């Protein structure tokens, strides 16, 4: 099904004195029209930092303000406009039996690397308090793994050696012109740009939450070299008075993309889509930016954007040609209260042409809505929408874990890969796979000659009483798909981390690889805000283009004893059958 539903186009002309935006109407096939709204993004500061290892050594951090548990809740999430929600617990793509495929001779025993990442105790050592949720995220390069959480970052070797210990995120922007960036605000994202051998570390700012006039920023740092402990080009891109919540980054040949869910000071809500000039940022030069704001307070737009969109994140060495549209993907559930009338994937095309300075031409087109097998993103949680998944030994529902399924959005990442005859994209989201059972819905979308289709989809939810949620999915160069996620039940499965996968030639919609354990939990979370991380991260090793690296959170008995939010993170790598240690990406 290919329906061009809406289009935004823009020509940006910049000079020292004037910025002109030409923005036509946003039109819908149904006949309704609303005026497209400008997304106020621009670069307001840039510099080059001292080596990150020096900034980390000199870092000092202010104490956190915590609750009765000694925990600070990072960025209390706001709700956009919603209607009544309902769920049925019916999923037409449920895989109710686990895969059984095992390794073939010559394949490496999984997992490969498997080591401790940042813990909430590190936050305590840095700030004198702990935070919740952690939002663990990371990326892998030729020789390093960089992890960020709320509210710290660290650099490891690929064998787990600590090369730069956990450090306050704000230290990365020490001495920067925008002082807001030095705060430990969070919602971080790490990107390794394998096309340019650079690292991107980011966070948003939050000082504007206490004001109706103070601006917000996306703070973006890009490494000067391939050494993540070295110097960084630092940028601040303002979104004006709109709070750029939940920023997610896309990687493309000539563009970095940011998507946000935004809130204005007077009830404004919508989704921001931003393009940053990659070529300039790689050199530390003034960078152009263009943006779009999709107004979630418009009932015709809200079903299309829900709680967020994900930008394509390019994996592999095969790169699209210049000017190729960048996919931006969201999901909609007809029971999620956003006004959707059917379950679907909503796919936008973002096209950006960085012409000779100062001109930029760009367009954002809702290319198609792809109906999918029915799913239910509304989990039966009580007493609040976050009190969802039981834990062993926990009888107070206020201490159940948040599945976050009611957030109508796919979860990090939207992994993109170019094959000779088609493009492939994979992403996932948490759902109610069966009555009161959480599972991971995943999709493979293909694009041929500009047209999108759902190649396969599935909901991984073996009928064993274990909840699987907060996952991330990726594809290796052979077309094999890996899926990592959190696990828990109310009896004997403590919050831990597992993964599964499928080979490219396996039956469609099935995760056929026997489920593997990265680490079993031995403790539980006892905070009453119930928040679990808002995302985890599965990434592809650029060296062989087939090793998966995953980071997520879990609990130990010692972590539980240390704090109500005594979470830890684990970093692990694995390969699926057919990918061997001697493989090197072509």
matplotlib code that plots the C-alpha trace (Angstrom):
import matplotlib.pyplot as plt

x = [0.0, 1.6, -0.3, 1.4, -0.4, 1.5, 4.4, 6.5, 9.1, 11.6, 14.3, 16.6, 18.6, 21.1, 23.3, 24.8, 21.8, 18.7, 17.2, 14.2, 12.0, 9.6, 7.1, 3.9, 0.9, 0.8, -1.9, -3.7, -5.2, -8.4, -8.9, -8.1, -5.3, -3.3, -0.5, 2.9, 4.8, 8.4, 10.7, 13.0, 16.4, 19.7, 23.3, 24.0, 27.5, 30.4, 34.0, 36.6, 37.2, 40.3, 40.8, 37.9, 40.3, 41.5, 38.0, 37.0, 40.0, 39.1, 35.4, 33.5, 29.7, 27.0, 25.0, 21.6, 18.3, 16.8, 13.6, 13.0, 14.7, 17.8, 16.8, 16.3, 13.9, 15.5, 13.1, 9.7, 8.0, 5.2, 2.1, 1.0, -2.7, -4.4, -7.8, -9.3, -7.1, -8.1, -6.4, -7.4, -4.2, -4.5, -1.4, -1.8, 2.0, 2.8, 5.6, 4.5, 7.3, 11.0, 13.5, 15.6, 18.4, 21.9, 25.4, 26.9, 30.5, 33.0, 30.7, 31.8, 30.2, 28.0, 28.2, 31.6, 32.5, 30.4, 31.4, 30.0, 29.0, 28.0, 26.0, 23.8, 26.5, 28.7, 26.1, 26.3, 30.0, 29.8, 26.8, 26.1, 22.8, 21.2, 18.9, 16.1, 15.6, 19.1, 18.4, 21.4, 22.8, 26.1, 28.0, 30.9, 33.9, 37.0, 38.7, 36.3, 32.8, 31.3, 28.4, 26.2, 23.4, 21.6, 23.8, 27.3, 29.5, 32.4, 34.8, 35.9, 38.1, 36.3, 37.5, 36.0, 39.0, 38.0, 39.8, 37.8, 35.9, 32.3, 32.1, 29.4, 27.9, 28.2, 32.0, 32.0, 30.9, 33.0, 33.9, 31.3, 29.5, 26.1, 26.4, 23.2, 25.1, 27.3, 24.3, 23.7, 20.4, 20.4, 18.5, 21.8, 22.6, 25.9, 26.5, 29.6, 29.8, 31.6, 31.7, 33.8, 35.4, 33.9, 31.9, 28.9, 27.9, 24.7, 22.2, 19.5, 19.2, 16.5, 16.9, 14.1, 11.6, 11.5, 10.8, 8.4, 11.1, 14.4, 15.5, 16.4, 19.3, 20.5, 24.1, 26.1, 29.7, 31.6, 35.1, 37.9, 39.4, 38.5, 39.7, 36.6, 38.9, 40.3, 39.0, 35.5, 33.9, 31.0, 27.8, 24.5, 21.4, 18.5, 14.9, 13.7, 11.2, 10.2, 11.6, 13.2, 12.2, 13.4, 15.9, 16.9, 19.7, 19.9, 23.1, 23.2, 25.8, 25.8, 23.4, 22.8, 19.2, 17.5, 13.9, 12.2, 8.9, 8.4, 6.5, 6.0, 5.4, 1.7, 0.5, 2.1, 3.0, 4.5, 7.3, 10.5, 12.5, 15.9, 18.7, 22.3, 25.0, 27.4, 30.2, 30.6, 30.4, 33.2, 35.5, 34.2, 32.8, 29.6, 26.8, 23.5, 20.3, 16.8, 13.8, 10.1, 7.5, 4.6, 1.8, 0.5, -2.3, -3.8, -6.1, -5.2, -1.5, -1.4, -2.2, 0.7, 3.3, 2.0, 4.8, 7.7, 9.4, 12.7, 15.3, 17.2, 20.7, 22.9, 24.8, 27.3, 29.7, 27.2, 26.0, 23.0, 23.6, 23.5, 19.9, 18.4, 15.5, 16.2, 13.4, 11.7, 9.4, 6.6, 4.0, 0.3, -2.1, -5.9, -6.4, -3.7, -5.8, -4.2, -7.0, -5.6, -8.2, -5.9, -2.5, 0.3, 3.8, 3.9, 6.9, 8.2, 10.9, 13.2, 15.2, 18.0, 20.3, 23.2, 23.7, 26.5, 26.4, 24.1, 21.3, 19.6, 16.7, 14.7, 11.3, 9.5, 6.9, 4.6, 5.4, 3.1, 1.1, 1.7, -1.0, 0.6, -0.7, -2.8, -1.0, -1.9, 0.4, -1.8, -0.7, -3.1, -1.2, -2.4, -2.7, -0.9, 0.1, 3.6, 2.9, 2.9, 5.3, 5.6, 9.0, 9.9, 9.0, 7.2, 3.6, 3.1, 1.9, 3.4, 6.7, 6.0, 8.1, 7.1, 6.7, 6.4, 4.2, 1.6, 4.1, 3.1, 6.5, 9.1, 12.2, 15.8, 17.2, 15.8, 18.6, 19.1, 21.1, 21.6, 21.6, 22.2, 18.5, 16.7, 17.1, 16.2, 15.1, 14.4, 12.9, 10.8, 8.5, 7.1, 3.5, 1.0, 1.6, -1.0, -3.3, -1.0, 2.2, 4.7, 6.5, 8.7, 7.0, 9.7, 9.5, 11.7, 10.7, 12.1, 12.4, 12.7, 12.8, 11.4, 8.4, 8.1, 6.6, 6.5, 8.8, 8.2, 7.0, 6.7, 6.1, 8.6, 6.7, 7.2, 4.4, 6.6, 5.3, 8.4, 7.9, 10.2, 10.3, 12.5, 14.3, 16.4, 16.9, 19.6, 20.6, 24.1, 25.6, 24.2, 20.6, 20.5, 18.5, 19.4, 17.0, 18.0, 15.6, 14.9, 13.2, 11.3, 8.4, 6.8, 8.1, 11.8, 13.1, 14.7, 15.3, 17.9, 19.0, 18.6, 18.7, 17.6, 17.8, 17.1, 19.1, 18.2, 16.7, 14.6, 10.8, 9.5, 8.3, 10.2, 13.1, 14.5, 17.7, 17.5, 17.2, 20.5, 21.3, 23.6, 23.1, 20.6, 19.3, 19.3, 17.6, 14.6, 13.9, 11.9, 11.2, 7.6, 8.0, 8.4, 10.5, 12.6, 15.0, 13.3, 15.6, 18.4, 20.9, 21.8, 24.6, 26.7, 30.5, 32.0, 35.0, 33.2, 29.8, 28.1, 28.9, 26.1, 26.9, 24.1, 23.7, 20.8, 20.1, 19.6, 19.6, 21.7, 20.9, 23.8, 22.4, 19.0, 20.6, 22.4, 19.4, 15.8, 17.2, 20.4, 20.5, 23.6, 24.3, 25.9, 27.6, 27.9, 28.5, 27.4, 27.3, 24.5, 25.2, 27.3, 29.3, 32.8, 35.6, 37.7, 35.1, 36.0, 33.5, 34.0]
y = [0.0, 3.3, 6.5, 9.9, 11.5, 14.7, 16.6, 19.5, 21.1, 23.8, 26.0, 27.6, 30.6, 31.9, 34.8, 36.8, 39.1, 37.0, 33.6, 33.0, 29.9, 29.0, 26.5, 25.5, 23.9, 20.5, 18.7, 15.4, 13.0, 13.0, 16.7, 18.4, 21.0, 22.6, 25.0, 23.4, 24.9, 25.8, 23.9, 26.5, 24.8, 26.5, 26.2, 28.7, 27.7, 25.5, 24.9, 22.2, 20.6, 19.5, 15.7, 14.0, 12.1, 15.4, 16.7, 13.5, 13.8, 17.4, 16.8, 17.7, 17.2, 18.9, 16.8, 15.4, 16.2, 12.9, 11.4, 9.4, 6.4, 8.5, 8.4, 11.2, 10.6, 11.8, 13.8, 13.1, 12.1, 14.3, 12.9, 14.2, 14.5, 11.1, 9.6, 6.6, 3.5, -0.1, -3.4, -6.9, -8.9, -10.3, -10.3, -11.8, -12.3, -13.9, -16.5, -18.6, -21.2, -20.3, -21.1, -24.2, -23.6, -23.9, -23.2, -25.0, -26.3, -23.5, -20.8, -19.0, -19.9, -17.0, -14.6, -13.4, -10.3, -10.0, -7.4, -4.9, -1.5, 1.6, 1.1, 3.3, 3.0, 5.0, 7.8, 7.7, 8.0, 10.9, 12.8, 11.5, 10.1, 7.6, 8.1, 6.3, 5.3, 4.5, 4.6, 2.5, 3.1, 2.5, 2.1, 0.0, 1.0, -0.8, -0.8, 0.7, 0.5, 3.8, 3.6, 6.4, 6.2, 8.7, 10.5, 9.2, 7.9, 5.6, 4.2, 0.5, -1.7, -4.4, -6.9, -4.8, -2.9, 0.5, 3.1, 6.1, 5.5, 6.5, 10.3, 13.0, 13.6, 17.4, 17.1, 16.6, 20.2, 21.8, 25.4, 25.4, 28.6, 27.1, 26.4, 24.4, 21.6, 21.1, 19.9, 16.2, 16.3, 12.9, 11.1, 10.4, 8.8, 7.4, 7.0, 5.6, 6.9, 4.1, 5.9, 8.7, 7.0, 9.4, 9.2, 11.3, 11.8, 13.8, 14.9, 17.5, 20.4, 20.8, 24.3, 25.6, 23.3, 25.9, 28.8, 29.7, 31.8, 30.0, 28.0, 24.3, 22.7, 19.5, 19.3, 17.3, 16.4, 14.7, 13.4, 15.1, 11.6, 8.0, 8.1, 8.5, 9.7, 12.5, 16.0, 16.7, 19.4, 20.6, 22.1, 23.4, 23.4, 25.3, 24.2, 27.5, 27.2, 23.7, 20.9, 18.3, 15.2, 11.7, 12.7, 9.9, 10.1, 8.9, 8.3, 8.9, 9.5, 13.4, 14.1, 13.5, 13.4, 14.0, 13.2, 14.5, 14.6, 18.2, 20.2, 24.0, 26.1, 26.5, 23.0, 22.7, 19.1, 17.6, 15.7, 17.4, 16.1, 17.8, 17.4, 18.5, 19.2, 16.3, 17.5, 20.7, 19.0, 16.6, 19.6, 21.6, 24.3, 26.2, 23.7, 24.3, 22.7, 22.4, 21.2, 20.2, 20.2, 17.8, 19.3, 16.5, 18.8, 18.5, 15.4, 14.6, 14.5, 12.8, 9.3, 9.5, 10.5, 9.2, 9.5, 9.6, 8.7, 7.0, 8.1, 5.6, 4.6, 3.3, 0.1, -1.5, -0.1, 0.1, 3.7, 5.2, 7.7, 11.4, 12.7, 9.4, 9.9, 9.1, 6.9, 8.1, 5.5, 5.4, 2.9, 3.3, 1.1, 1.5, 0.9, 3.3, 6.4, 8.5, 8.3, 5.6, 3.5, 0.5, -0.9, 0.3, 1.5, 5.1, 5.9, 9.4, 10.3, 13.1, 14.4, 16.9, 18.5, 20.6, 22.9, 25.4, 27.5, 29.0, 27.1, 23.9, 22.2, 19.7, 17.9, 15.7, 13.4, 10.9, 8.3, 5.5, 3.7, 0.0, -2.1, -4.7, -7.8, -6.5, -5.9, -4.4, -1.9, -1.2, -3.5, -4.0, -2.0, -0.8, 1.3, 3.5, 2.9, 2.3, -0.5, -3.4, -6.3, -8.3, -9.2, -12.1, -11.4, -8.1, -7.9, -4.1, -3.3, 0.1, -1.6, -3.5, -2.6, -0.2, -1.9, 1.5, -0.2, 2.6, 4.9, 4.7, 4.6, 2.1, 1.7, 2.5, 1.8, 2.0, 0.0, 0.6, -1.6, -1.3, -4.5, -4.8, -4.9, -3.5, -1.5, -3.2, -1.6, -3.3, -1.9, -3.1, -2.2, -3.7, -5.0, -7.1, -10.3, -12.4, -11.5, -10.0, -11.2, -8.8, -9.5, -7.9, -7.0, -6.6, -5.6, -5.9, -3.3, -3.3, -0.5, -1.2, 1.6, 4.0, 1.8, 0.4, -2.9, -5.1, -8.0, -9.8, -9.2, -11.2, -10.9, -12.9, -14.1, -17.8, -19.1, -19.7, -17.0, -14.8, -11.1, -9.9, -6.1, -3.0, -4.6, -3.5, -5.2, -5.1, -6.9, -8.1, -8.0, -11.5, -10.4, -12.3, -10.5, -10.2, -9.2, -8.3, -7.5, -7.4, -10.4, -10.8, -12.8, -12.7, -16.0, -16.9, -14.7, -11.6, -8.6, -9.9, -9.7, -12.3, -12.4, -14.4, -14.2, -15.6, -16.5, -14.7, -17.8, -19.0, -19.0, -15.4, -13.9, -16.4, -16.0, -19.4, -19.2, -20.8, -18.0, -17.1, -15.5, -12.5, -12.3, -13.6, -11.1, -11.9, -8.8, -6.5, -2.8, -1.5, 2.2, 3.1, 5.2, 1.8, 3.3, 0.9, 2.3, 4.0, 2.2, -0.2, -0.5, -3.3, -2.3, -3.9, -4.2, -2.3, -4.6, -7.8, -6.2, -9.2, -9.2, -7.7, -5.6, -5.2, -3.1, -3.2, -3.0, -5.7, -6.2, -8.2, -8.9, -6.6, -3.9, -4.2, -4.1, -0.9, 1.1, 0.9, 1.7, -0.2, -1.1, -2.3, -2.5, -5.3, -5.0, -8.2, -9.3, -12.3, -13.6, -15.6, -18.9, -18.4, -15.4, -16.5, -14.8, -14.7, -12.7, -9.2, -6.9, -6.5]
z = [0.0, -1.1, -0.2, -0.3, 2.6, 3.3, 2.2, 3.7, 1.5, 2.4, 0.9, 3.4, 2.5, 5.1, 5.4, 8.3, 8.2, 7.2, 7.3, 4.9, 5.3, 2.5, 3.8, 2.0, 3.6, 5.0, 3.0, 3.6, 1.1, 3.1, 2.1, 5.4, 5.4, 8.1, 8.0, 8.4, 11.4, 11.5, 13.8, 15.3, 15.1, 14.6, 15.7, 18.4, 19.7, 18.7, 19.7, 20.1, 23.5, 25.3, 25.1, 26.8, 29.1, 30.4, 30.9, 32.7, 35.1, 36.0, 36.3, 39.4, 39.8, 41.8, 44.2, 43.0, 44.7, 45.5, 47.0, 50.1, 48.4, 47.6, 43.9, 41.4, 38.6, 35.4, 33.2, 34.4, 31.2, 29.9, 28.1, 24.8, 23.8, 24.0, 24.1, 25.7, 25.5, 25.3, 24.9, 23.9, 24.4, 20.9, 18.7, 15.2, 14.8, 18.1, 18.2, 21.2, 21.0, 21.4, 18.6, 18.8, 16.3, 17.7, 16.6, 13.6, 13.7, 13.5, 14.9, 18.1, 21.4, 22.6, 24.1, 23.1, 25.1, 28.3, 30.9, 33.4, 32.2, 34.2, 37.3, 39.5, 42.1, 39.7, 39.8, 43.6, 43.5, 41.0, 42.3, 45.8, 44.7, 42.3, 39.3, 37.6, 34.8, 33.3, 29.6, 28.7, 25.2, 23.5, 20.2, 19.1, 16.9, 15.7, 19.1, 21.6, 23.1, 24.4, 26.8, 28.2, 30.8, 32.9, 34.0, 33.0, 30.2, 30.0, 27.4, 27.3, 25.2, 23.3, 26.0, 28.8, 30.0, 31.4, 29.3, 30.7, 33.9, 34.5, 34.3, 34.6, 31.2, 31.7, 31.9, 28.1, 27.7, 30.4, 29.4, 26.6, 25.7, 26.4, 30.1, 30.1, 28.3, 31.4, 33.4, 34.0, 32.0, 30.3, 27.6, 26.0, 22.7, 21.4, 17.6, 16.0, 12.4, 10.7, 7.4, 8.9, 11.9, 14.4, 17.6, 18.5, 22.2, 23.0, 25.6, 25.8, 28.3, 30.9, 32.5, 30.4, 32.3, 35.0, 32.6, 29.8, 28.0, 28.5, 25.4, 25.2, 23.3, 21.8, 22.9, 20.2, 20.4, 17.5, 18.0, 16.1, 15.4, 15.8, 19.4, 21.7, 24.6, 22.5, 21.6, 20.4, 18.2, 20.3, 19.1, 20.6, 18.4, 20.0, 19.6, 21.1, 24.0, 22.8, 25.1, 22.8, 24.8, 23.9, 21.2, 18.8, 16.2, 12.7, 10.7, 6.9, 4.3, 4.5, 7.2, 10.9, 11.9, 15.2, 16.1, 19.3, 21.0, 21.9, 24.4, 24.3, 27.4, 26.8, 25.9, 22.5, 21.6, 18.5, 16.9, 15.7, 12.7, 12.3, 9.8, 10.7, 8.1, 8.6, 6.3, 8.3, 11.7, 10.7, 10.4, 13.3, 11.0, 11.4, 10.6, 8.9, 10.2, 9.0, 10.9, 10.8, 13.5, 13.2, 15.4, 17.7, 18.8, 15.3, 15.4, 11.7, 12.5, 15.9, 14.7, 12.3, 14.8, 18.2, 20.8, 18.4, 15.2, 14.6, 11.9, 9.9, 11.3, 8.5, 9.1, 6.7, 4.2, 1.3, 1.3, -0.4, -3.2, -2.4, -2.3, -1.4, 1.0, 4.6, 6.1, 9.3, 10.9, 13.5, 14.5, 15.3, 17.3, 16.9, 20.6, 21.8, 22.2, 19.5, 16.9, 14.7, 12.9, 12.1, 13.2, 10.9, 10.2, 9.2, 7.0, 6.2, 3.6, 4.6, 1.7, 2.3, -0.3, 1.2, -1.8, -2.0, 1.2, 2.2, 0.4, 1.6, 0.0, 2.0, 2.1, 4.5, 2.9, 4.6, 2.0, 3.1, 5.8, 5.9, 7.6, 9.9, 11.7, 14.6, 17.9, 21.2, 22.8, 25.8, 28.7, 31.6, 34.2, 37.6, 39.6, 37.1, 33.5, 34.6, 37.1, 34.7, 35.1, 38.4, 40.0, 42.2, 45.8, 45.0, 46.2, 45.9, 42.4, 42.7, 42.4, 39.2, 36.2, 33.4, 30.0, 28.3, 25.7, 25.9, 24.3, 20.7, 19.1, 18.0, 20.2, 19.4, 16.7, 13.2, 11.7, 7.9, 5.6, 1.8, -0.2, -4.0, -4.9, -1.9, 1.3, 4.6, 7.9, 11.2, 14.4, 17.3, 20.2, 23.4, 23.2, 25.1, 23.1, 24.9, 27.8, 30.5, 28.8, 27.4, 24.2, 21.5, 18.2, 15.4, 11.8, 8.7, 6.1, 2.6, 0.1, -3.6, -6.2, -3.5, -2.6, 1.0, 2.0, 5.2, 4.3, 7.6, 11.2, 14.4, 18.1, 20.1, 23.2, 24.0, 26.2, 29.3, 31.6, 31.0, 30.0, 27.3, 26.7, 26.2, 23.2, 20.4, 17.0, 14.3, 11.1, 10.1, 6.6, 5.8, 6.6, 9.9, 12.6, 16.3, 19.0, 22.6, 25.4, 29.2, 30.9, 34.2, 35.8, 39.1, 40.4, 39.6, 36.8, 38.2, 35.8, 33.4, 29.8, 27.0, 23.2, 20.2, 16.4, 13.0, 9.9, 6.7, 5.1, 8.0, 7.9, 7.9, 11.1, 13.3, 15.7, 15.2, 17.3, 20.7, 23.3, 25.0, 28.3, 28.6, 32.3, 34.8, 37.4, 41.1, 42.6, 42.0, 41.6, 44.6, 43.6, 43.3, 40.2, 38.4, 35.6, 33.6, 31.0, 28.1, 25.6, 25.1, 22.2, 19.8, 17.4, 14.7, 14.9, 11.9, 11.8, 10.7, 10.1, 11.7, 15.4, 17.5, 20.6, 23.2, 26.3, 28.8, 32.5, 35.1, 38.9, 41.3, 45.0, 45.9, 43.7, 45.3, 48.7, 47.8, 46.6, 45.6, 42.1, 42.3, 38.6, 36.7, 33.0, 31.0, 27.7, 25.6, 22.0, 20.0, 16.5, 14.8, 13.0, 9.8, 11.1, 12.3, 14.1, 11.0, 9.1, 8.0, 6.5, 2.7]

ax = plt.figure().add_subplot(projection="3d")
ax.plot(x, y, z, "-o")
ax.set_aspect("equal")
plt.show()
